[in-house]
Amino acid sequence: MLLYFQQILILVWKDILIDLQRKDNLLSMLLFAILSLLVFQFAIGKVPELFLIALPGLIWIVTLLSGVLGLGKSFVQEMESGCIGALLISPVDRSVLFLGKMLANTIFLLLTQIMFVPICLFIFEIDVMSWTWLFFVLLFGTIGFSSLGTLLTVMTSTVRGKEILLPILIFPLMVPSLLCVVRLMENLFFGLDQQEFWSWWKLLAGFDIVLFTVTILGFEFVVEE
């Protein structure tokens, strides 16, 4: 069991080192998120109250868009270097490969959110009810997205037009999780019904468990194909 976790940490550390050397994945995701939010603000126009009401949903829409960008770039570097082939023939369990890539994607997307969301809250002067719960909302939403995104990116990595196919596949499947995190963030921003808050939490946790289980079981069959 200790060897299993050590192998996962090695793969996560590998991806972190590659991105730290290239310095383009995290920066491009953050820049894309900020520019996208500004575009939404300009599109809504001169009604700041309307923009604030829509802000939780806009934050997660921008997060999903930048996350797809990060997922694509992470696997492109694996394919270009030939690393993906070496990983597949290595004597490790397929779940190790999945968890290593999924956790690395989760870390990079979560770092982007940790930098992006406080900037939004500061600019629009929003007081969060609990920063701890906000972190957990970001974490659980990111885990579900990274699990599904990692599996779908592997499935589409060798398909023509994968840049278009990945968003088409991942966005509809993320709708239940998106509804949960948006409603949870609305409660944290505007102090809505606390009973509703816990109901959405249970739904988000259940959806994450289902996504994680299905993706880690399906990964082995996908890479074999």
N, C-alpha and C positions, 0 to 999 in steps of 0.2 A: 504493500500500500504506500509506503514511503517513497519507493522508486517511482510509483505511478504519479504522485504529486510532484516529484522532482522533475520528471519528464515534461509535465505540463508547464512548470515554472520556466524550464529551459526554453520551450517554444514561445512562451509569452515574452521572455527577456530578449529572445532573438528578434521578434517583431518590434519591440521597443527600441532596441539598438538601431535597427534598420531605419525606422522613422526619425530617430534623433539625428542620424547621419544625414538623411535626405532633407529634413526640416520642411517638407512641403505638404505633407498630409494634414497635420494638425492645423497649420496656418491657413491652408486653403479651405478647410472645413469651417474654421472660425470666421474668416473673411466672407465666405459665401453666406453664412448664417446672418451676419450683421447687415450685409448688403440686401439680402432677401427681406429682412424685417423692415428696412428703410423703404423698400419698394412697396411693401404692404401698407406702410404708414402713409406714403404719398398717395396711394390708390384710394384709401378710405377718405382722405380729404380733410376738411376743416371741422370734423366732429370728433374731438379728442375722447369724449365719453364712449363713443361707439368703438373706438380703437382699443380703449382699456378693457371693455367688456370682451372684445375678441382676442385680447393679448394672450391668454393661456393657450387657445387653439392655434394662434399664429406661431407661438414659440415652438409648439410641437410639430407643426407642419414644416417649419424651417429646420427643425432638428432632424426630421425624417429625410428631408431633401439633402442636407449636408451629410447625414449618415450614409445614404446611398452613394454619395460621392466618395466618402472615405472607404466604404466596402470595396468599391470598384478599384480604387488605387491600391489597396492592400493586396489584392489578388493579382493585379497586373505586375507588381514587383516580384511576386512569387513565380509567375509564369515567365517573365523576362529572364530571371536569373536561373531558371531551371530547378529552383528549390522545391517546387511542389512535387516533381517527380522523385526527388531524393527522399522526401518525407513519406511518400506513399510506399516506397520499397523498404523503408526503415523498419526494424523489428520492434515496433511499438503498437499498442492497441489503437484502433481507429478512433476510439473515444478520446484518446490523448490528443490526437491531431485536431479533432473538433474543438475540444475544450481550450487548447492552447490558442487557436485562432479566434475563437469566440470571446475569450477573456481579453485578448489583446484589442479586439475591436471594441469591446465594452469599455476598456480603459480609455482609449482615444476619444470615443464619442462622449464619455462622461466628463473627461477633461475639457472638451469643447463646451459642454453645457455649463460646467462650473465657472468657466470664464464668460460665457455668453449671457446666461440668465441673470446674474447679478448686475451686469451692465444694463440690461433692460429694466430691471427693477429700480436702479438708481436714476436712469434717465426719466422714467415715467413716475417716479416718486411713489412707489408701491411698498407698503409695509407688510411683510410676510408674517403670518401668525406664528409660524414655527420653521426656522431654518433647518432643523433636524428632519422634520417630516418632509420638507421640500427636497432635501437630499435623497431621502428614501423614495420619493416619487420619481425623481430623475433616475435613480439607480434601478428600480424595478422596471420602469419603462424602457430603459436602455438594455437591460438583460433580455427582455422579450424580443426587442428589435434586433439585437446582435445575434441571438440564437437563430431566429428565422432568416436574417440576412446572411449569415455565414453559410447556412445550408443552401439557400437559393443562389448565392454567388458561386458556390462550387458547381451547382447544377448548370448554370448558364455560362461558366467560364470558357467553355470550348464551343459555344454556340455563336453563330453569326448574328450580329446585332444585339449582343449581350447588354450594351449600355442602355438600350431601350427596353429590353425584355425584363431586366431586373426590377425597375420601378413598377412596371405593369403587374408583376407577380406579387411584389412585397406590399404595396400600398393597400390593396383590398384586404389582404390577410391581417394587416395591422389595425384595421378599423376598430375591433373590440378593445384592444389595448389603448388605442388613441382616445376613444371615448372615456375610458377610465382615468387616464392621466390628466386629460383636460378637465374633467369634473373635479378631480382631486386638487388640481392646481387652482381652480376657481374657488374652492373652499378655503384654501390657504391664502389666497389674495384678498378675497372679499368677505370671508367669514360667513359662509352659508350654513346650511343644516348639518350639524355634527353627526346625526344618525345616518344621513345620506353619505357622509364622508366615509364612515366605516363600511357601509355597504359597497361602495366603489372600491375600497381597499381589498375586500374579500374577493371581488370579481377580478381585480387586477392580479392578485396573487394566484388565483386559480388559473387564469389564462396563461400566466408565465410558467406555471408548472406543466400545463399541457404542452405549450410550445417547446419548452426545454426537453421534455420527454420525447416528443415526436421527432424533433430535429436531431437529437443525439442518437436515436435509434435508426433514423433514416439516413444519417450521414454515411454509415458503412456501406449501405446498398448503393448510394449515389457515387461514391468514389470507386467502387468496384466496376460500375458501368463506365 
